[in-house]
């Protein structure tokens, strides 16, 4: 059977306040358990304009029309408008996510800072970023998170070291093909990685002329029956302007009889077998189609 995990990244206040409730209603309708990851710190979305010099950034902006997706207020957060703390905007909503059978993990603290400046952060600063997110999570739910997903799929030796020390059950920081134990520049780490295996909507939207149902057809063509498929969506995108398109994808998946799993359940299954049964794989930064800059990618020796 086709096995699929839906990973929901929540990067902004509007994604939390509007996108998450819409997605919860949709998941109830289709009886889908999902894994939500929330950036708990300041919504500094406006500062993302600093990526203007990154390869592919302007083309992505032209394709995806961010003003329509995020709205003007979000695009000014952290610059002309204050940066509200996402984790303090709707605490009852976090309990609702968990009460409805979904997983909730952290997506860092300051999403833009991590995504754009990780390599400039000292280990103490990386630790602080994660510990601040953990504290806000625990304040809302009264227990600490067991999983994390790096903003923008950005990792380095420092972030992997800190994640090991914080003892997450698993992290989902990378793009790749199957779960693995990470190796960065020859140094091995012990926290399980479950990578996103499919492209995201904002990566394929308008790329090579893909629009509407052609996007869903393309995403379906990328699914594999021999391994866990992980599809990352964004509460700001699929939870708002692209909600009808995402529901159309779920209808097509429903017709195929998909087995939906939460990432935490997939992780527990793997970890019960023991670390010695989990393959190791290197991580390298690579450019992927439709995304500005580079992301952390699992390196597969055998491309088959």
Secondary structure as the mmCIF struct_conf table of DSSP 4:
data_model
#
loop_
_struct_conf.conf_type_id
_struct_conf.id
_struct_conf.beg_label_comp_id
_struct_conf.beg_label_asym_id
_struct_conf.beg_label_seq_id
_struct_conf.end_label_comp_id
_struct_conf.end_label_asym_id
_struct_conf.end_label_seq_id
STRN STRN1 UNK A 3 UNK A 10
BEND BEND1 UNK A 12 UNK A 12
HELX_RH_AL_P HELX_RH_AL_P1 UNK A 13 UNK A 14
HELX_RH_PI_P HELX_RH_PI_P1 UNK A 15 UNK A 20
HELX_RH_AL_P HELX_RH_AL_P2 UNK A 21 UNK A 30
TURN_TY1_P TURN_TY1_P1 UNK A 31 UNK A 31
STRN STRN2 UNK A 35 UNK A 38
BEND BEND2 UNK A 41 UNK A 41
STRN STRN3 UNK A 42 UNK A 42
HELX_RH_3T_P HELX_RH_3T_P1 UNK A 45 UNK A 53
BEND BEND3 UNK A 54 UNK A 54
TURN_TY1_P TURN_TY1_P2 UNK A 55 UNK A 56
HELX_RH_AL_P HELX_RH_AL_P3 UNK A 57 UNK A 64
HELX_RH_AL_P HELX_RH_AL_P4 UNK A 66 UNK A 70
HELX_RH_AL_P HELX_RH_AL_P5 UNK A 72 UNK A 76
STRN STRN4 UNK A 77 UNK A 77
TURN_TY1_P TURN_TY1_P3 UNK A 78 UNK A 80
STRN STRN5 UNK A 81 UNK A 81
STRN STRN6 UNK A 85 UNK A 85
HELX_RH_3T_P HELX_RH_3T_P2 UNK A 86 UNK A 88
TURN_TY1_P TURN_TY1_P4 UNK A 89 UNK A 89
HELX_RH_AL_P HELX_RH_AL_P6 UNK A 91 UNK A 99
TURN_TY1_P TURN_TY1_P5 UNK A 100 UNK A 101
STRN STRN7 UNK A 103 UNK A 106
BEND BEND4 UNK A 109 UNK A 110
HELX_RH_AL_P HELX_RH_AL_P7 UNK A 111 UNK A 117
HELX_RH_3T_P HELX_RH_3T_P3 UNK A 118 UNK A 120
HELX_RH_AL_P HELX_RH_AL_P8 UNK A 123 UNK A 141
BEND BEND5 UNK A 142 UNK A 143
BEND BEND6 UNK A 146 UNK A 146
STRN STRN8 UNK A 147 UNK A 148
HELX_RH_3T_P HELX_RH_3T_P4 UNK A 151 UNK A 153
HELX_RH_AL_P HELX_RH_AL_P9 UNK A 157 UNK A 166
TURN_TY1_P TURN_TY1_P6 UNK A 167 UNK A 167
BEND BEND7 UNK A 169 UNK A 169
STRN STRN9 UNK A 170 UNK A 171
STRN STRN10 UNK A 175 UNK A 175
BEND BEND8 UNK A 176 UNK A 178
STRN STRN11 UNK A 180 UNK A 184
TURN_TY1_P TURN_TY1_P7 UNK A 185 UNK A 186
STRN STRN12 UNK A 187 UNK A 193
STRN STRN13 UNK A 196 UNK A 196
BEND BEND9 UNK A 198 UNK A 198
HELX_RH_AL_P HELX_RH_AL_P10 UNK A 201 UNK A 204
TURN_TY1_P TURN_TY1_P8 UNK A 205 UNK A 206
HELX_RH_3T_P HELX_RH_3T_P5 UNK A 207 UNK A 209
TURN_TY1_P TURN_TY1_P9 UNK A 212 UNK A 212
HELX_RH_AL_P HELX_RH_AL_P11 UNK A 213 UNK A 221
TURN_TY1_P TURN_TY1_P10 UNK A 222 UNK A 222
TURN_TY1_P TURN_TY1_P11 UNK A 225 UNK A 226
BEND BEND10 UNK A 227 UNK A 227
STRN STRN14 UNK A 229 UNK A 234
TURN_TY1_P TURN_TY1_P12 UNK A 235 UNK A 236
HELX_RH_PI_P HELX_RH_PI_P2 UNK A 237 UNK A 241
TURN_TY1_P TURN_TY1_P13 UNK A 242 UNK A 242
HELX_RH_AL_P HELX_RH_AL_P12 UNK A 243 UNK A 255
TURN_TY1_P TURN_TY1_P14 UNK A 256 UNK A 257
STRN STRN15 UNK A 259 UNK A 260
HELX_RH_AL_P HELX_RH_AL_P13 UNK A 263 UNK A 273
HELX_RH_3T_P HELX_RH_3T_P6 UNK A 275 UNK A 277
BEND BEND11 UNK A 278 UNK A 278
HELX_LH_PP_P HELX_LH_PP_P1 UNK A 279 UNK A 279
STRN STRN16 UNK A 280 UNK A 286
TURN_TY1_P TURN_TY1_P15 UNK A 289 UNK A 290
BEND BEND12 UNK A 292 UNK A 293
STRN STRN17 UNK A 295 UNK A 298
HELX_LH_PP_P HELX_LH_PP_P2 UNK A 299 UNK A 300
BEND BEND13 UNK A 301 UNK A 302
#
